[in-house]
């Protein structure tokens, strides 16, 4: 895949991710759900992390019934998780699953859509914790398990408002700028000394509950479904992206 602006059209073999273990956060709904199912369809053993267990179980059932490798469920609420919780999770993955080849930091929360001058400090702190601090703590805890793999890929999920600020997007926009900074700093630190590649991915407007919450007046059908933007998600987890590190990518043409 030479042209990284056309990742939406990437269609790899169904064996692309055979033998790889990939953790997806926010795997119960929206883009995370589509990514978990798509990774399993391409041969990966997927670790489903999220806060609503019934949604994770539904994804588990869908993967199992379609003949994918048996996934694992790891419930965690990122709004209240501590660094000890992330360390515990990493230990459990090392003990029960083995090396980790991929981490998709996808879960996020929208928060309030209002001017910063009116934004509540509680919501601001919570959104930064869920959308940014969790990405740091989870990735940090999992580094040793990712280092055990021959090669590994971390994706941080960005947004258009994480690359150019926009009025009324509040802590969400700030958190996504933070995610980009986390990605760039870590990718630069690890680029020459590690088997781990780290990139950010902006999914672009996608038909999910979050999009509907942000744009209540928009017809949902005006945006693609999550499963149709999986090209970039697959590419970044597969062997063709081995040399891609520290890049800000887009799942849909801009
Ligand atoms: P959804 O709201 O559809 O899904 C978000 C997922 O994150 C859900 O599974 C949700 O769990 C989980 N989640 C939220 N808060 C927590 C928490 N505290 N602990 C654990 N899990 C949590 O959003 P999308 O699929 O649309 O978004 C996925 C990613 O893509 C996000 O990072 C978002 O910022 C980004 N994005 C999306 C765009 C779009 O147009 N959809 C555009 C640009 C970026 P639960 O189901 O239990 O609530």
Boltz pocket constraint, residues with backbone or C-beta under 6 A from the ligand:
constraints:
  - pocket:
      binder: B
      contacts: [[A, 25], [A, 26], [A, 27], [A, 28], [A, 29], [A, 30], [A, 31], [A, 32], [A, 49], [A, 50], [A, 51], [A, 52], [A, 55], [A, 76], [A, 77], [A, 78], [A, 79], [A, 80], [A, 105], [A, 106], [A, 107], [A, 108], [A, 109], [A, 130], [A, 157], [A, 158], [A, 159], [A, 160], [A, 202], [A, 203], [A, 204], [A, 205], [A, 206], [A, 207], [A, 208], [A, 209], [A, 210], [A, 211]]
      max_distance: 6.0
